[in-house]
Every structure is written in structure tokens, then in C-alpha cells.
Amino acid sequence: MLYFQEPAIFRTILEPYTKLVFGQYFNTGLLLIFGLIFSLLFYFIPKKFKLKVLLTASIIFALISSTIANFALFITILAILFLCSNYDFKFKNILFWITEAFLLISTMLFNRAFKFHSAFYSFAAYYTMYRSIHYFVDVEQGSLKKAKFADYITFLLFFPSFSHGPVERLENLSPETITKEHIFFGFKRIFFGAAKFTFLLYVLSKIPVVSFSAGNFWNWLVYSAYGNAIRLYVLLSGDIDIVIGISSLIGFKISENFPKFPYIQESPTKFWQNWQATIVNWLTAYVYFPLCRNRKYIYLKTMVIIMIIGWAHLFYYFQDFPSIDYILYYTLWGVFLGGTLAASKVIEKKKADSKKSVQEKYPTLSKVVYADNMFTKALNIFITFNIIAIGWLSPLYILITKLR
């Protein structure tokens, strides 16, 4: 039987790229193909039907990305969350938080029961948790109007960001009239995303991973810590470029997860403001501010915020329930990165206080000691990058395991 087969050289070039983009965790290739086809059709849909058509497309995308059973379970969970958010009844708060916990572990339970794991729904559960809590809390506080079930589901299933992020707010999800600017911006971001994936595949994937040892520290720092940090940014930002690009093609403006290049920030505080910014903003609004109504132990609370980000990895990276070893890994991951963030805030505060005192007493000297020039900026950027690059690999965990 004769059939078409692409030339071997094309297969060699495209196969690893396809595996990366369609890979186990990031179904970005499927999103890109689906999004481009849908955006062409969506352009001709009358505005009054756009949200209904978008919901239909989002359901189709969720169904083709995994099993019907996964989808049915997910919709059931969302229906319970909607009831808890929109109606008053006894024990609704308890039911809401139990359902949220079940949402996070649902794919692990599904894997236990049926020996099938959907990484797609693991990521979707992670991002849905943030969005559904935002809706629940804001409705409870009266800062957000209750939405119809169709609008609620459209918001949570919005296919470009359903399993990719960012963490958007319901009031921001409204279609705009598609203009040339939307189309140009959309294709530009898609191009940037595809270029990053290509760079990741053909350049960054060639960087060797070096195991940590005292005698091999500098090789470990450059190849493993620096290499991993750059790979991680390129992968995540490339993915979000395509999400934002597809969203723009269908007339939706999505928040930036990386407003500025995070690795050229002068402090850990500024880094976290530009790394997965929508998640950090959510944690600031719904965890940090409520915790910090009482200013006691404020720096410890700062560290807890980053530890929560570390623990969140346990729910979308694993098919089964994480071992004690992995829980320790991500706990110490959060302790290091959260601790360095808290420490930097202490140093910044002391520096600001001392600067004010010196300026008052010795204005000329303060201009020299606290000079804001390219050298000090570069030094701060270098120190911050090293803290983050090393922190990604949970150095406290490495040290503990080496001492065993």
C-alpha cells in the first residue's frame, strides 16, 4: 500500500519539536492548531453569539484533550463549586473547600481507580482552583456580581488558558471587537512562543545536567542551575505567549504572566512581581493580605506565600500522591526561596531606614554610599539571578541528601 511519508530529514527535525510541544505536560501544539482554526471561524460569529460559541469550543477542546470520564468528573466538580458560590445553604463553606481539595487531588484519585492519568486535567485543576476561589471569595465579599452558570463555566473552561494559565479574573473575560491590531499582536506573540520552543529544543536542550558535589560546584552552577533557570523561563513564557496570542486572535485580552523579563530584576521582590505574576498577585490578594492584617510575623508570612507555590507543584507534576521525599523537596524549595525573599525585604527596609538617616546627617556622603548606577544595578541583578537559579533546584534539599 502506498501512502505519503514526509522526507526523513523533515521527520528528524519535526519529531522532537512535536514531542516537546504536544508533550506530556504541555499540549501547546494542540492548543495552537485548535486555536488557529477556531479563530478563523470565530471572526465571522456575530458578537451576541460569541460567548456561546466560545463555550462550545472550550467544551470540545476539553473533550479532545483527555477522556470523557475526566471531563464529566470535572464538570460535576465545577457545578458544586458554582452552587456553593451562588446560593446560601447550610455547610456551603465546608462543602466548597472540601470540593476544592478534591479538585486538586482528583486526577491522582482517577489514576488510582482507573490507572489513567491526565496531565492536562492536573494543570486545569490547578488553575481552576485559583479562578474558582477568586469568584467564591469576591461574591461572598460583595465585590463581584453573581454570574449565570453558562458565564461561570465559560470563564473556567476558557480554552486558551484552561490548563495553561494565566489566572484571569471573571470580570476581565469579555470579548472585544476583533481588529487588525488584535490579529497582528496575536500572530506576533505566537511567533515569539514558537521561536522560544525552537530555541529550547535545539539549543537549551543540549546543555548537560551536572550533579551537585562540592568539587564540581561551578560546573553544577553554570550547567545545572543557570541552564535549568533559562530553560524554565523559555518553556513557561513560550507557552504563555501562545496562550496570549490565541486569545488575542479571538478578541480577548489576557493578563501577562511575565510583565517584564524576570531574570534582570534587582531584588527577589521585583523578581516575584514578574514571575508567574497572576499567581503571585492572587496569592497576595487572597492569602498575604488576609494574613497580614496582623503585622506580627510578617516576614514569616512572606515565606509561607512562596512555600505555597512550592507545595502546588505536588498537585500537577505527579500521577500519584507524592512521596515524603518529594514533599520535603518542595517544602525546602519554598523555605529557601521564601526565606531569601523575606531576608531581602528585611535588608531593603534597613537600607531605606539607614539611607534616610545618612541623608539627613551627611547628604554628600549619602550620594556616594547610596549611588544608583549601572554597576550597583548589575551587581543586584547578578545576585538576584543566582539566588533564584540556585533556588529552583531546592539547594537545602540537596545539602540534606548529601549529608545522609
Secondary structure, DSSP 4 states (H G I P E B T S, - for coil): -------HHHHHHHHHHHHHHTSSS--HHHHHHHHHHHHHHHTTS-GGGHHHHHHHHHHHHHHHHS-HHHHHHHHHHHHHHHHHHH---TTHHHHHHHHHHHHHHHHHHHHHHHS---HHHHHHHHHHHHHHHHHHHHHHHTSSPPPPHHHHHHHHH-TTTTTT-----GGG-------HHHHHHHHHHHHHHHHHHHHHHHTGGGSPP----GGGHHHIIIIIIIHHHHHHHHHHHHHHHHHHHHHHHTT-----S-SS-GGG-SSHHHHHHSSSHHHHHHHIIIIIHHHTTS-TTHHHHHHHHHHHHHHHHHHHS-SSPPPHHHHHHHHHHHHHHHHHHHHHHHHHHHHHHHHHHHHHH-HHHHHHHT---HHHHHHHHHHHHHHHHHHTT-HHHHHHHHH-
